[in-house]
C-alpha cells in the first residue's frame, strides 16, 4: 500500500515531562490504523501535532511524500487532515448547518450548504437534517454533525478519538459502515479507542504507545484484546472478579420522580422509579443526553425533584442536600471530571477536602486539618495508581484517565453505603478500567449498593446484577443482566417497551 503519512522521531516535552519520545510510524492510503496506549501514554499529544494544535520539539512528518508541519488546524485541514474529537465542539442553540459552517474556512451560502449536508449524509448513511437545532439531537446525531463537517472537506486522513463512547450498538454499526466506505474510497483513518474488540473488528494495523514511546505494533485482527491490553500496560492484565453473594436489604428507593431541569437542553425525568439493595450493582445504560446527568443530580441532592420521593434506609431524604446525604452514606461521582467532580485549579489535596471532609472527618471546629487531608489524598493516589507528580498538583494538570481514577478513588475510599457513579471508566485505559470496575465490585461485595450509569455496555454487562436503560428521561424495567443480548439492550436503550413479565421483584420501574 502507498504511504500517506510518515512520522519520524517526533518528540514533545512539557515542563520536563516527555509526552512523546522519538515516536515514529506510518499510515498507508486507505488504511484504518489504530493508536493504542494507556492514559498518559502520549496519544493526545501525538494527534495534536498531526492536527496542528501543537508543534513538536523535534522530529519530522511527511504527507504524500512531502514535508508536513501544520502550524494550525486550518493548515492541517487545508492539507487534507481532519479530526473528530472525543468532546464535541458544537453550539447547542445553532442548527446543524450553522454549526458545520463554523468549522469551515470559506462556507458556502446556507442553502447550498444545507443541500451538500443532505447529499453527503445520504451518501455515507448518516441521515441528518441540516435545519435541526443541535440541542435537540441525540449524541449519535451530534457525532454525525462532526463527521459530516469533516467529510465536506474531502479529507485524506481522518483522525477519530474515542468515536463510539456515546453510541448505541446500532449506531456503532452505522459508524463502522461509514468508515469502511471511506476506507474503500481511499481515505485513511487514525482510530483511537479503548474498546479493543472494536479495534479488532475495524483496524488493519495498530501502533502501541507506552510512556510516550512506541513499544510495539500488531495486527489487531489476529491479536486478542487481552494481548493488546497487556502490550499497552506492559504487564499481565487483571480481570475483574466477583464473589457470588446474595443481595441484602433495600438501601435506596426512588419513586415517581418528576424533574424538569433548568437548562433548555436538559432532559426531563418522567415518573422515574428504581430501587437498589445492599450488595447489588444496578447498571443503567443509555445514549448520552437521555437524562443521565439529571438522574445523578436528583440522587445526589444537587437538584430537587418537583414530585416523587427518594428514600435512603427507610428515611425520606428528598429535601436533603448533597452534604446531608453524604453524611448518611449516599455518595456520587458525576461524569464531568473538571468543573463538577473536581475544581480544575485546586490541588488534589484541596479537591479531596471538597467531598471527603464529612465522611473522613477532615475538619474540626470548622477548620480543615490539612495534614490529615493530605494523608488521605496520598492514600487515594497510591491505592488507585494515580499518575501525578504530587498531591499538590492541580487537578487540571492530570490526564483525563488519571483524574478519573482520583475522583472514583476519592468516593470509593469514603466507604459509601450507596454510590451513584456516572461513566466511571470513561476515557481510561484497559488496565485502569479493570481496576475501577474491581473497586466497584469490591464495594458491592462489602455490602454497599452501587448505581452505575454508563454508556459502555461491555462494562455494564461485566459488573451489573440488573440492567435498565434510560431513554428520553424514562427508565425501563430492570432485567437480570446476565444473558441479555446486544439486540435486547439496544432496543431497551432505544425506548422499546418491555413486557411486564420481565419485571424484577423489588425493582418496580416505570417506563
Residue, then its C-alpha position, 0 to 999 in steps of 0.5 A: x500500500x502507498x504511504x500517506x503519512x510518515x512520522x519520524x522521531x517526533x518528540x514533545x516535552x512539557x515542563x520536563x515531562x516527555x509526552x512523546x519520545x522519538x515516536x515514529x510510524x506510518x499510515x498507508x492510503x486507505x488504511x484504518x490504523x489504530x493508536x493504542x496506549x494507556x492514559x498518559x501514554x502520549x496519544x493526545x499529544x501525538x494527534x495534536x501535532x498531526x492536527x496542528x494544535x501543537x508543534x513538536x520539539x523535534x522530529x519530522x512528518x511527511x504527507x504524500x511524500x512531502x514535508x508536513x508541519x501544520x502550524x494550525x488546524x486550518x493548515x492541517x485541514x487545508x492539507x487534507x487532515x481532519x479530526x473528530x474529537x472525543x468532546x464535541x465542539x458544537x453550539x447547542x442553540x445553532x442548527x446543524x448547518x450553522x454549526x458545520x459552517x463554523x468549522x469551515x474556512x470559506x462556507x458556502x451560502x446556507x442553502x447550498x450548504x444545507x443541500x451538500x449536508x443532505x447529499x453527503x449524509x445520504x451518501x455515507x448513511x448518516x441521515x441528518x437534517x441540516x435545519x435541526x437545532x443541535x440541542x435537540x439531537x441525540x449524541x449519535x446525531x451530534x457525532x454525525x454533525x462532526x463527521x459530516x463537517x469533516x467529510x465536506x472537506x474531502x479529507x485524506x486522513x481522518x483522525x477519530x478519538x474515542x468515536x463510539x463512547x456515546x453510541x448505541x450498538x446500532x449506531x456503532x454499526x452505522x459508524x463502522x459502515x461509514x468508515x469502511x466506505x471511506x476506507x474503500x474510497x481511499x481515505x485513511x483513518x487514525x482510530x483511537x479507542x479503548x474498546x479493543x474488540x472494536x479495534x479488532x473488528x475495524x483496524x488493519x494495523x495498530x501502533x502501541x504507545x507506552x510512556x510516550x514511546x512506541x513499544x510495539x505494533x500488531x495486527x489487531x485482527x489476529x491479536x486478542x484484546x487481552x494481548x493488546x491490553x497487556x502490550x499497552x500496560x506492559x504487564x499481565x492484565x487483571x480481570x475483574x472478579x466477583x464473589x457470588x453473594x446474595x443481595x441484602x436489604x433495600x438501601x435506596x428507593x426512588x419513586x415517581x420522580x418528576x424533574x424538569x431541569x433548568x437548562x433548555x437542553x436538559x432532559x426531563x425525568x418522567x415518573x422515574x422509579x428504581x430501587x437498589x439493595x445492599x450488595x447489588x450493582x444496578x447498571x443503567x445504560x443509555x445514549x448520552x443526553x437521555x437524562x443521565x446527568x439529571x438522574x445523578x443530580x436528583x440522587x445526589x441532592x444537587x437538584x430537587x425533584x418537583x414530585x416523587x420521593x427518594x428514600x435512603x434506609x427507610x428515611x425520606x431524604x428528598x429535601x436533603x442536600x448533597x452534604x446531608x446525604x453524604x453524611x448518611x452514606x449516599x455518595x456520587x461521582x458525576x461524569x464531568x471530571x473538571x468543573x463538577x467532580x473536581x475544581x480544575x485549579x485546586x490541588x488534589x489535596x484541596x479537591x479531596x477536602x471538597x467531598x471527603x471532609x464529612x465522611x473522613x472527618x477532615x475538619x474540626x471546629x470548622x477548620x480543615x486539618x490539612x495534614x490529615x487531608x493530605x494523608x488521605x489524598x496520598x492514600x487515594x493516589x497510591x491505592x488507585x495508581x494515580x499518575x501525578x507528580x504530587x498531591x499538590x498538583x492541580x487537578x487540571x494538570x492530570x490526564x483525563x484517565x488519571x483524574x478519573x481514577x482520583x475522583x472514583x478513588x476519592x468516593x470509593x475510599x469514603x466507604x459509601x453505603x450507596x454510590x451513584x457513579x456516572x461513566x466511571x471508566x470513561x476515557x481510561x485505559x484497559x488496565x485502569x478500567x479493570x481496576x475501577x470496575x474491581x473497586x466497584x465490585x469490591x464495594x458491592x461485595x462489602x455490602x454497599x449498593x452501587x448505581x452505575x450509569x454508563x454508556x459502555x455496555x461491555x462494562x455494564x454487562x461485566x459488573x451489573x446484577x440488573x440492567x435498565x436503560x434510560x431513554x428520553x428521561x424514562x427508565x425501563x424495567x430492570x432485567x437480570x443482566x446476565x444473558x441479555x443480548x446486544x439486540x435486547x439492550x439496544x432496543x431497551x436503550x432505544x425506548x422499546x417497551x418491555x413486557x411486564x413479565x420481565x419485571x424484577x421483584x423489588x425493582x418496580x420501574x416505570x417506563 
